[in-house]
Amino acid sequence: MDLKQYKAALEAVLFALAEPVSADKLAQTLGIEPQVVERLCEHLQDEYAEDDHGIQLLCLEGDWQFATKPVYGEQVKAALDHRRNVPLSQAALEVLAIIAYNQPVTRSFIEQVRGVDSSGVVQSLSQKGLIEEKGRLDLPGRPIAFGTTDVFLRSFGISSVSELPPLHGDEMSAEEVAARMEEAAADLREQDG
């Protein structure tokens, strides 16, 4: 690779990691000397300092990270708030109900109950902060177990999952549980005005 390609690779790595990274780690990743990484980062920093870019490259105590330029902070905040406040889909309510009533549960358990792939929904709920990894089960493959979060509790106006409405009967479909969760969410929206 020539310097131009190393700079492009450095840019891609910094963008993908989205967290501060040391020049040493970047050098190890790219297979070049740390001093070369420092110079390339400084060049990128100068390029992104121009007015026609919405991001900047910061050096934070020797670590490098891309960040939004402060002048565009309000637009980014609005976009993130909009993404966070999107109502939950029926599938998301189903998965959330399965997790809330059975936690900790694996993705395969969720998929077994729903009968369809739920990886995208699990990822979305995790990004919204409603569920999180609670560890790994002591089973073959050490699957990740998911559970609800404090954000989930606040969102549904409860202080504990024990306050969830009781399930009637021994068996309840995912759709029925999701419908009950939707009713609880609707009640909360009405109370909030």
C-alpha positions in Angstrom: 0.0 0.0 0.0 1.1 3.5 -0.6 0.6 6.4 1.9 -2.7 7.4 0.2 -4.1 3.9 0.7 -2.8 3.8 4.3 -4.5 7.1 5.0 -7.8 5.7 3.5 -7.5 2.6 5.6 -6.8 4.6 8.7 -9.9 6.7 8.0 -12.0 3.6 7.6 -10.7 2.0 10.8 -11.3 5.2 12.9 -14.8 5.6 11.4 -15.7 1.9 12.1 -14.4 1.9 15.7 -16.2 5.1 16.7 -14.1 5.4 19.9 -10.7 6.8 20.8 -7.9 4.6 19.6 -4.1 4.9 20.3 -1.6 5.4 17.5 0.1 2.2 18.6 -3.1 0.1 18.2 -3.8 1.8 14.8 -0.2 1.1 13.7 -0.5 -2.6 14.8 -3.8 -2.9 12.9 -2.4 -1.3 9.7 1.1 -2.9 10.0 3.0 0.4 9.9 5.1 2.4 12.4 3.3 4.5 15.1 5.1 7.7 13.9 3.6 7.2 10.4 0.1 6.8 11.9 0.6 10.0 13.9 1.5 11.9 10.7 -1.4 10.4 8.8 -3.8 11.3 11.6 -2.5 14.9 11.6 -3.1 15.1 7.8 -6.6 13.7 8.3 -7.2 16.2 11.1 -6.2 19.1 8.9 -8.4 17.8 6.0 -11.5 17.5 8.3 -10.9 20.9 9.8 -12.0 22.5 6.5 -15.5 24.1 6.6 -17.0 21.6 4.1 -16.9 18.7 6.5 -19.4 17.9 9.3 -17.0 15.8 11.3 -13.6 16.3 12.8 -10.7 14.1 13.9 -9.8 14.7 17.5 -6.7 13.8 19.4 -7.8 12.9 23.0 -4.8 12.3 25.3 -2.9 10.7 22.4 -5.9 8.7 21.2 -7.7 9.5 17.9 -11.4 9.6 17.3 -13.9 11.0 14.8 -16.5 13.4 16.3 -19.3 15.7 15.0 -18.3 19.3 14.7 -20.0 21.3 17.4 -21.8 23.5 14.9 -23.8 20.5 13.7 -24.5 19.2 17.2 -28.2 20.2 17.3 -28.9 18.4 14.0 -27.2 15.2 15.2 -29.1 15.4 18.5 -32.4 15.8 16.7 -31.6 12.8 14.5 -30.7 10.6 17.5 -33.7 11.7 19.5 -36.0 10.9 16.5 -34.5 7.5 16.1 -34.8 6.8 19.9 -38.5 7.9 20.0 -39.8 5.7 17.2 -42.7 3.7 18.4 -42.1 0.0 18.9 -43.3 -2.4 16.1 -45.5 -5.4 16.8 -42.4 -7.6 16.5 -40.4 -5.5 18.9 -43.3 -5.6 21.5 -43.5 -9.4 21.1 -39.7 -9.8 21.6 -39.7 -7.4 24.5 -42.6 -9.3 26.2 -40.9 -12.6 25.8 -37.7 -11.2 27.3 -39.5 -9.4 30.1 -41.6 -12.4 31.2 -38.9 -15.1 30.8 -35.5 -13.3 31.4 -32.8 -14.1 31.1 -33.4 -15.7 27.7 -31.3 -16.5 24.6 -32.1 -15.3 21.1 -32.8 -18.9 20.1 -35.5 -19.1 22.9 -37.1 -16.0 21.5 -37.0 -17.3 18.0 -38.5 -20.6 19.2 -41.4 -18.8 20.8 -42.0 -16.5 17.9 -41.2 -19.0 15.1 -39.2 -16.4 13.1 -35.7 -14.9 13.1 -35.5 -12.2 15.7 -31.9 -11.1 15.5 -32.7 -7.7 14.0 -35.4 -7.0 16.6 -33.1 -8.0 19.4 -30.4 -5.7 18.1 -32.9 -2.8 17.7 -34.2 -3.2 21.3 -30.6 -3.3 22.5 -29.7 -0.1 20.7 -32.8 1.6 22.2 -31.5 0.5 25.6 -34.6 -1.6 26.5 -32.7 -4.9 26.7 -29.1 -5.8 27.4 -26.8 -8.8 27.7 -27.0 -10.3 31.1 -24.2 -12.8 30.6 -23.7 -16.1 29.0 -25.5 -19.4 29.8 -23.5 -22.4 30.7 -24.6 -24.3 27.6 -22.8 -25.5 24.4 -21.8 -22.4 22.5 -22.2 -20.2 25.6 -25.2 -18.3 24.2 -25.8 -14.7 25.3 -28.7 -14.3 27.7 -30.8 -11.1 27.4 -32.8 -9.2 30.0 -34.6 -5.9 30.4 -33.0 -2.7 31.6 -33.8 0.3 33.8 -34.8 2.1 30.6 -37.4 -0.6 30.0 -38.8 -0.2 33.5 -38.9 3.7 33.2 -40.6 3.4 29.8 -43.4 1.2 31.1 -43.7 3.1 34.4 -42.8 0.2 36.7 -40.1 -0.3 39.3 -39.7 -4.0 38.8 -40.7 -6.7 36.3 -42.8 -8.2 39.1 -45.2 -5.3 38.4 -45.9 -6.5 34.9 -49.5 -7.7 34.4 -49.9 -11.3 35.2 -50.2 -13.9 32.5 -53.5 -15.7 32.5 -53.4 -19.4 31.9 -50.4 -21.5 31.5 -49.8 -20.7 27.9 -50.0 -17.3 26.2 -48.9 -16.6 22.6 -46.3 -14.0 21.9 -49.0 -11.9 20.2 -51.2 -11.9 23.3 -48.3 -10.9 25.5 -47.3 -8.2 23.1 -50.9 -6.9 23.0 -50.8 -6.6 26.8 -47.5 -4.8 26.6 -49.0 -2.4 24.0 -52.0 -1.8 26.3 -49.6 -0.9 29.1 -47.7 1.4 26.8 -50.9 3.1 25.5 -52.0 3.7 29.1 -48.7 5.3 29.8 -49.0 7.6 26.8 -52.5 8.7 27.9 -51.2 9.4 31.4 -48.4 11.5 30.0 -50.8 13.7 28.1 
